[in-house]
Amino acid sequence: MQTCSIKELIQNYQSTVPITEAELRNAISNALRMGNLQIIEKKTSWDESKVRILRPFLINNSDDKISIVISRPRLKELSLGGIENRNQQIDSIYCFREIITSANKILRICSPFMQKNVLSEDAFPDLKQLIIDAFERNVNIKLLSRELFQGRGGEIHWIVDIARNLGMEEKLTIVDYHFQSDRGDILSSTHAKLLIADYTMAYVGSAELRRNSLIANFEVGCLITGPAVIGISEAFDSMFSQGKVWK
């Protein structure tokens, strides 16, 4: 197996894929978490630490695959079903189920609203079991939401309860990204809707994990697989690090 320092890895990186040094450092951190790289000699200076390359990086110029994902309003008689089938579009619940079951190490969720009513029989009732299964696979779940410190924290207690009942609380981290001025004006907040399995599969769109978003609203997004997911994960991680840990 090839070994080198992280500094040497950065200096000798060659690819047709353009990348900044900061992006490459993030990719190296991700590769260490995902098992592409292994630290074999840890130094005080991260750059001088020796690593072993176990398998190629997930930085390449292979094509991304994108599928259109739709939440079709089910509470009104609309004729979108035929359009979905004709264009091979994917239902939001099917998409979310695929992503959650695909996660082996990290499941990233960005949902401004994540209400327990998503578990309703007419919405996404198997979501609870999917979350349980993910915890039992030792998946770390990172949830990015908003206004949890302003009274909306109760809405997501259901997922905290799942983790607590399994003794997996350390596998769940919840961050609130919502900042207000002294007058109450919103300075910055999260409005993104993302669901990401490891660094391989991601949903980017308008649907979120609450009942209305899945059965009443018209929502559109994309299911993405390929190298683009790495960048989506890095964007999530950056916002996640800027918020306040709620749990």
Residue pairs with C-beta under 8 A, 6 or more apart in sequence:
1 52
1 53
1 54
2 52
2 53
3 40
3 50
3 51
3 52
3 53
4 12
4 50
4 51
4 53
5 47
5 48
5 49
5 50
5 51
6 28
6 46
6 47
6 48
6 49
6 51
7 47
7 48
9 28
9 51
10 21
10 24
10 25
10 28
10 47
13 19
13 24
15 59
15 60
15 61
16 61
17 59
17 60
17 61
17 227
19 27
19 59
23 234
24 59
26 234
26 237
27 57
27 58
27 59
27 230
28 37
30 58
30 199
30 230
30 233
30 234
31 37
31 57
31 58
32 38
32 39
32 51
33 105
33 106
34 58
34 105
34 198
34 199
35 54
35 55
36 53
36 54
36 55
36 56
36 57
36 58
37 51
37 52
37 53
37 54
38 51
38 52
38 54
39 49
39 50
39 51
40 50
40 51
40 52
41 49
41 50
42 49
43 49
43 50
58 199
58 227
58 230
59 227
59 230
60 227
61 227
62 226
62 227
63 226
64 224
64 225
64 226
64 227
64 228
64 229
65 224
65 225
65 226
66 222
66 223
66 224
67 88
67 89
67 90
67 95
67 222
67 223
68 87
68 89
68 90
68 220
68 221
68 222
68 223
69 89
69 90
69 91
69 92
69 95
69 203
69 205
69 207
69 220
69 221
69 222
69 223
70 80
70 84
70 89
70 90
70 91
70 92
70 218
70 219
70 220
70 221
71 91
71 92
71 207
71 213
71 214
71 215
71 217
71 218
71 219
71 220
72 78
72 80
72 81
72 84
72 91
72 218
73 80
73 215
73 216
73 217
73 218
74 122
74 215
74 216
75 215
75 216
83 89
84 91
90 223
92 203
92 205
92 207
92 213
92 214
92 219
92 221
93 123
93 124
93 214
95 195
95 203
95 221
95 223
96 124
96 127
96 195
96 203
96 209
97 126
97 130
98 201
98 223
99 107
99 195
99 196
99 197
99 201
99 202
99 203
99 223
100 107
100 127
100 130
100 131
100 134
100 195
100 197
101 130
101 133
102 197
102 198
102 200
102 201
103 134
103 137
103 139
103 197
103 198
104 137
104 139
104 197
104 198
105 139
105 140
105 198
106 139
106 140
106 141
106 142
106 196
106 197
106 198
107 134
107 139
107 140
107 141
107 142
107 195
107 196
107 197
108 142
108 144
108 194
108 195
108 196
108 233
108 236
108 237
108 240
109 141
109 142
109 143
109 144
109 194
109 195
109 196
109 209
110 143
110 144
110 145
110 190
110 192
110 193
110 194
110 195
110 236
110 239
111 143
111 144
111 145
111 193
111 195
111 208
111 209
111 210
112 145
112 146
112 189
112 190
112 191
112 192
112 193
112 208
113 145
113 155
113 208
113 209
113 210
113 213
114 143
114 145
114 155
114 156
114 159
114 208
114 209
114 210
115 155
115 209
115 210
115 211
116 155
116 157
116 158
117 123
117 210
117 211
118 124
118 127
118 209
118 210
118 211
118 213
118 214
119 125
119 127
119 128
119 158
120 211
122 211
122 215
123 211
123 214
123 215
124 209
124 211
124 214
127 209
128 158
128 162
131 141
131 159
131 162
132 162
132 166
134 141
135 141
135 162
135 163
135 166
135 168
135 171
135 172
136 166
136 168
138 171
139 171
140 171
140 172
140 173
141 159
141 163
141 171
141 172
141 173
142 173
142 175
142 236
142 240
143 156
143 159
143 172
143 173
143 174
143 175
144 175
144 177
144 190
144 194
144 236
144 239
144 240
144 243
145 152
145 156
145 174
145 175
145 176
145 177
145 190
145 246
146 152
146 176
146 177
146 178
146 189
146 190
146 191
147 176
147 178
147 189
148 156
148 174
148 176
148 178
148 246
149 176
149 178
149 244
149 246
150 178
150 180
153 246
156 174
159 172
160 169
160 172
160 174
160 247
163 169
163 171
163 172
172 247
173 245
173 247
174 245
174 246
174 247
175 240
175 243
175 244
175 245
175 246
176 243
176 244
176 245
176 246
177 188
177 189
177 190
177 239
177 240
177 242
177 243
177 244
178 186
178 188
178 189
178 190
178 243
179 186
179 187
179 188
179 189
180 186
180 187
181 187
190 239
190 243
192 239
193 203
193 204
193 205
193 206
193 207
193 208
193 221
194 202
194 203
194 204
194 232
194 236
195 202
195 203
196 202
196 203
196 229
196 232
196 233
196 236
199 229
199 230
199 233
200 225
200 229
201 223
201 224
201 225
201 229
202 223
202 224
202 225
202 228
202 229
202 232
202 233
203 221
203 222
203 223
203 224
204 221
204 222
204 224
204 232
205 219
205 220
205 221
205 222
206 213
206 217
206 219
206 220
206 221
207 213
207 214
207 217
207 219
207 221
213 219
224 232
